[in-house]
Amino acid sequence: MSNEDKAADGQYTVSYRSMDAFVALCFMAVAAVVMWDSARVGAGWVSDGPQAGYFPFYIGLIMFISGAGVLVMALLTKKPNLTTFVEKGQLVSVLRVLIPTAIYVGVMPSIGLYVSSAVFIAVFMLWIGKYSLLWAIPVSLGVPLFLFVLFEIWFLIPLPKGPVEAALGF
C-alpha cells in the first residue's frame, strides 16, 4: 500500500523525514538547555582549570551541531524518505504504553514512588497483560514492597515517598 493509499484510508501518520526533523529539534532543545545551564554555572577556563560547566557546555555544543546537521539533512535532502514511519495501529500500541508511563512519572512526586509503582504495575498487568486480579494484586503490591525493603531498609537509600509512607512513619 502506497503512502497516498494510506493517507486516503486514514492510516498514514508521519514520515521518516518528519520524525528525523522532530527528533533533531528535540535533541537541539536538550543541547540548548545543557549549554545554557553550563554557561550559568561557568563554562570557561580559569587559572586553576576548567569551571564546572566547561565540559558539559562543549558536549551540549557537539549535541546541538549534530542535531542541526540531522535537521538540515532531513529538510534539504534531494530524495527525502517519505515512507511511513509508523502506522496508526503501531502508534496506538506505543501510546498505550507512553501515556500511562508519563502519568506515572507525573504523579510520582505527589504520591510517592511506591504507591505510584503499585498502581502502575496493576494497571499494566490488568489492561495490557490481561492478567487476573489474582496475579495483578500480589505482584503490584509485592514488587514495590520488595523495593521499599531493598532501598529504604537494607541499602538506606531514600526514594520519593508520598502521604501513605508518611502515615506509616517513613
C-alpha positions in Angstrom: 0.0 0.0 0.0 1.5 3.4 -1.0 1.6 6.4 1.2 -1.2 8.0 -0.9 -3.4 5.0 -0.3 -2.6 5.0 3.5 -3.4 8.8 3.6 -6.7 8.2 1.9 -7.5 5.3 4.4 -6.5 7.5 7.4 -3.7 5.1 8.1 -0.8 7.5 7.4 0.6 9.1 10.5 4.1 10.5 9.9 7.0 10.1 7.5 10.6 9.2 8.4 11.6 12.7 7.2 9.2 14.4 9.7 10.4 12.2 12.5 14.1 12.9 11.7 13.3 16.6 11.8 11.3 16.3 15.0 13.9 14.3 16.9 16.7 16.6 15.7 14.7 19.6 17.1 14.2 17.8 20.4 17.9 16.9 20.5 18.8 20.5 19.8 16.5 21.8 22.5 18.1 19.4 25.1 21.5 20.6 23.9 20.5 24.2 24.3 19.4 23.6 27.9 22.7 21.9 28.7 24.6 24.7 27.2 22.6 27.4 28.9 22.9 25.8 32.3 26.6 25.1 31.8 27.1 28.8 31.0 25.1 29.7 34.1 27.4 27.7 36.4 30.5 28.8 34.5 31.8 27.2 31.3 35.1 28.9 31.0 38.7 28.2 31.8 40.1 29.9 34.8 43.5 30.0 36.5 43.0 26.7 38.3 41.4 24.8 35.4 38.0 24.4 33.8 34.9 25.6 35.5 32.1 23.2 36.4 30.2 23.8 33.2 33.2 23.7 30.8 32.9 20.1 29.6 29.1 19.9 29.7 28.9 23.1 27.6 31.1 21.6 24.9 29.2 18.3 25.0 26.0 20.3 24.6 27.5 22.2 21.7 28.5 19.0 19.9 25.0 17.7 20.5 23.5 20.9 19.1 25.7 20.8 16.0 24.8 17.1 15.4 21.1 17.8 15.8 21.4 20.8 13.4 23.2 18.6 10.9 20.4 16.0 11.0 17.8 18.7 10.7 19.4 20.2 7.6 19.8 16.7 6.0 16.1 15.9 6.8 14.8 19.2 5.3 17.2 19.8 2.4 17.9 16.3 1.0 17.1 15.8 -2.7 15.5 12.4 -2.1 13.7 12.6 1.3 12.5 9.4 2.9 8.7 10.0 2.8 7.7 6.4 3.7 5.6 5.9 6.7 7.5 6.0 9.9 4.7 4.4 12.0 1.2 3.2 11.0 -1.9 4.1 13.0 -2.1 0.7 14.8 1.5 0.8 15.8 1.2 4.3 17.1 -1.8 3.3 19.2 0.2 0.5 20.7 3.1 2.9 21.6 0.7 5.4 23.1 -1.0 2.7 25.2 2.4 2.4 27.0 3.6 6.0 26.7 0.6 7.8 28.2 0.3 5.7 31.4 4.1 5.9 31.8 4.0 9.7 31.5 1.2 9.8 34.1 3.2 7.5 36.4 6.2 9.9 36.2 4.0 12.9 36.7 2.2 11.7 39.8 5.3 10.1 41.4 6.4 13.3 43.2 3.0 13.8 44.9 2.0 10.2 45.8 5.5 8.7 46.0 7.4 6.1 44.1 6.0 3.0 45.9 2.2 3.8 45.6 2.5 5.0 42.1 4.5 1.9 41.1 1.9 -0.4 42.7 -0.8 1.3 40.7 1.3 1.4 37.5 2.1 -2.3 37.7 -1.5 -3.2 38.4 -2.8 -1.2 35.5 -0.3 -2.7 33.1 -1.0 -6.2 34.3 -4.7 -5.9 34.1 -5.0 -3.7 31.0 -2.2 -4.7 28.7 -1.2 -8.1 30.1 -4.8 -9.2 30.7 -3.8 -10.9 33.9 -6.4 -11.7 36.5 -6.7 -9.9 39.8 -5.3 -13.0 41.5 -2.0 -12.2 39.8 -2.1 -8.5 39.5 -2.8 -7.6 43.2 0.1 -9.7 44.7 2.6 -8.7 42.1 1.6 -5.0 42.1 1.9 -4.9 45.9 4.9 -7.2 46.2 7.3 -5.5 43.8 7.1 -2.1 45.5 7.2 -3.7 48.9 10.4 -5.6 47.9 11.9 -2.4 46.5 11.0 -0.5 49.7 12.8 -3.1 51.8 15.7 -3.2 49.5 16.3 0.5 49.1 14.9 2.1 52.3 15.8 -0.6 54.9 18.8 -2.6 53.6 20.7 0.0 51.5 19.4 3.1 53.4 18.7 4.9 50.1 15.7 7.2 50.5 13.5 7.3 47.4 10.5 9.6 46.8 7.7 8.9 49.3 4.2 10.2 49.5 1.4 10.5 52.1 1.0 6.7 52.5 4.6 6.2 53.6 4.4 9.4 55.8 1.3 8.0 57.5 3.2 4.7 58.2 6.0 6.7 59.7 8.6 6.5 56.9 
